Amino acid sequence: MKVIIIEDEKPSARRLQRMLDKLGLLAETMLHSVEESITWFKSNPHPDLIFLDIQLSDGLSFEIFEAVEVKSAIIFTTAYDEYALQAFKLNSIDYLLKPIDGDELAKAVLKFKAHQFKEQQVTLDFNAIKNLLISSTEPEYKKRFSIKVGQHLKLFTIEEIACFYSENKGTYLQTKQGRSYLLDTSLEQLEEELNPKLFFRVSRKYFININAIKEMVSYTNSRIQIKVENFDEQEVIVARERVRDFKNWLE
């Protein structure tokens, strides 16, 4: 049986190789990147079994299968959490969660041998797995803000917010209906909490929602003035050093 290991961390690859050796499996070939793996698969007979790390030094290992048709059986080695691993279960793929446990490795090998003995062929939807993994690792951004007004709490979703701005050492939330509310935070903290696809910090003072922009006008010194929905009393200007990034953000 021909076995290979695709793993960018060489100590982890060597450890797995030693563990497989104890189970009677010889993994002579170890590959460490997407590029190296593609080159190898194009010039060598494909193995019976691949132990495949997901995140390699130069990209996701799924890029290998976009370049080369690989029909080998695959056991994933991964540090992704249980949510991401739903993808493997749905596609009848076995996986080993890092750090790899010896007993779990032995079970995975037995499962592979059982499939091999029954001559069962598993069809893998790599695109579905890749998309789920990517979506599961995207940052979680704030979807709503709760603000205390007197004895009451008001809840605002991201869709209701036109912008955030600082004034007199305070940070304010401005709604699309034209109301302002004081927040217990700073624009610097908001920069980590807001989805950069929706909000852009145009200057030290303003964070703008792309869906609240009514109009953009050329301004002095190559700057841009923004008209924000129901926010006419404030002059919102894109800082000169941020104009290029702002234009890129709009695209």
N, C-alpha and C positions, 0 to 999 in steps of 0.2 A: 504494500500500500504506500502510495506517494503522498507525503504530507508537507505543506509549507506553512510558514508563519509570516504574516504581514503585520509588523508592529514597529512604530517609529522609535520607541524607547528600547534601546539595545539591551539594557539589563533585564527589562521585563521579558523581552524576546528570549534571552538566554535562560531565564528562569523557567519559562513555559517549555522550552526545548528540553530541559532537564526533567521536568515533570512528565512530559510525554514519553521520554526515554524509559522512565520507570513503569509506564503502562505498555511498553513494548512497541511504541510508535517512534520511528526515526524521522525527525524533521531536519533534513540536511540544509534546506534552503530557507533563509530568512531575508525578507525584503523590508525596507524601512521607509519607503515613500511612494506616493502615487506614480511619479514619473519612473522610478526604478521598477515598480511592479508592472506597469504597462509594457516597458521594454522587455522584461523577462517573459511575460505571457506571450508576446509576439514571436519569441524565438525558442520557446521550450514547450514540451508536452505538458498539458495541464494536469495538475495533481488530482488525486481522489478527494482530498479534504484540505480546506484552507482554514486556518485560525486567523481571523481578520479583525484588526483594530479598526474602529470607525474613524477616529480623528487622527490623521497622519500629519507629519510636519509640513507638508505642502498642500493639504486640503482633505476633504472627506474621501474615504476609501471608495465610495460609490462612483467616483470619477473614473476609477479603473474599469468598471463595467460599462461605462458609457463609451469607452474607447476600445474595449476588447470584449468579445463574447466569451464569458467564462461559464463552463458547465459543471464545475466542481461543486461538491457539497461544502457548505460554509458553517462554521461555528463562530459567532461573533464574540470578541472580547471587548468589553466596553465599561466605561465609568459613568454612563448615563443613568438617570434615575428610573424608577419603576414606570413612570408615566411614558417615557420614551420607549421603554421596553415592550409596551403593548404592541408596537409595530411588529416585533419579532414573533410574538405569540400569534398574531393574526396571520402571519405568513408562514407558520409552521417552521420557524427557524429556531435553532437552539442558540443560547447565548451564555456567556460567563461574565459575571460582574466582577470588576477588578476591586481589590486584589484577588486573583484567582485562587479558589480553594481546591485542594487536591481531590476531595470527594466529589465536588461538583464537576470537576474536569473528567473524572472517571465516568460519571453518569452521562455526561455529554458524549463522550466517545462511545459508550455502549449504545446510546440512542442512535448515533450515526451508523454504527455497525448493524443495528436492527433494521434501519431503513435500507442500508446497502444490501443486506441479506434478502429482504423482501423485494428488492429491485424497485423500490418506490422512488419516484423522481419528484422533487419539490420545485414548484415554480415560484420564483421570487420576484416580487414587484419592487424593484430597487427604488424607483421614483417615489412610490408611496411611502416607503420607509424613510427615504431621504427628506421628503417634505415634512413628515411628522417629526423627525428628529430636529430639523431646523426650526420648526414652529415651537417645539417644546423648549428650545434653548433661547428664544428671543426674550429680551428683558421685559419685565412686567412694569408698565407705566400706570400712573394714577388715572383712574377713570372718572373720579368724582371728588369733590371737596365738600366737607361739612364746616359750616361757619356758625359761631354762636352770635345771635342777635338778641340782646336782652336775655330773657329766660328761655328763648327758643333756639332751636338748631335749624339752619337752612341747609339744604343739600343741593349742590349744583353739579351737573354732569359736565364733562369736557365739552360737549356739543353746545352747552349754554354759555360758555365763557368766550368773550371776545379777546381779552388780553389780561396780562398781569403787569403791574407797574409799581415803581417805588416812588414815594413822596414823603418828605419830612421824616425820614428814617423809618417809615412804615412801608409794608408791602400790601398791595391791594389787588383784589380780584374784580374785574370789570365784566359785567354780563352783557350779552347782546341786546338786552332790553334797556341798557343805559344805567344800571345801578352798580355802585361800588361798595365793596366790603373789605374790611381790614382782615388780613391774614396773619397768623402767628408763624411766619416763616420768612425766608429771604429769597430773592431771585436766584441766588447761587444754589440754594437747595432745590428750588424748582427746576433748575437746569438738569438735575439728575432724575427728577420725577416725571417730567413731561415727555411725551412722545415727540422726538425731533422731526417726525414727518408732518406733525400738525402745528407745532409751536417753534418759533424762531426768536432768539433774542437779538433784536435789531440794534440795541444800544445798551448802555449800562442801566437804563431806566425802564425799558419796555420789552415784554415778551408777547409776541403777537400770534394769534390763531389764524392760520391761513384761510380758514372759512369765514373769517370776520372782516377780511380786507375788502373795502368797497372800491377803492381807487388808489392808484400810485402815480405820483407826479415827480418830474425831474426837479431837483432842488439845487441850491448853490453848492459849489465845491464838489461836484460829481456825486452828490448824495441823492437820496430818494425820500420823498415825503409820502407817508401812508395815511389814507383816510380809513379809519376803523369804524365799524358799524356802531352807531349811537355813542360815539366817543369824540364828538366834534370839539369839545372844549380843550382837548389836549393836542399839542403839535408833536406828532410821532415822526421822527426822522431816523432813517437808517444811517448809522455811523459810517463814516467814509471807509474805514478799514474793514467794515462788514458787508459792503455793497456786493462784492463779487460772490461771497458765500451766500448772501441773500438771494441773488439771481439764480445761483445753482439750486438753491432750496426750492425755488418756485417751479423749476422744471420737472 
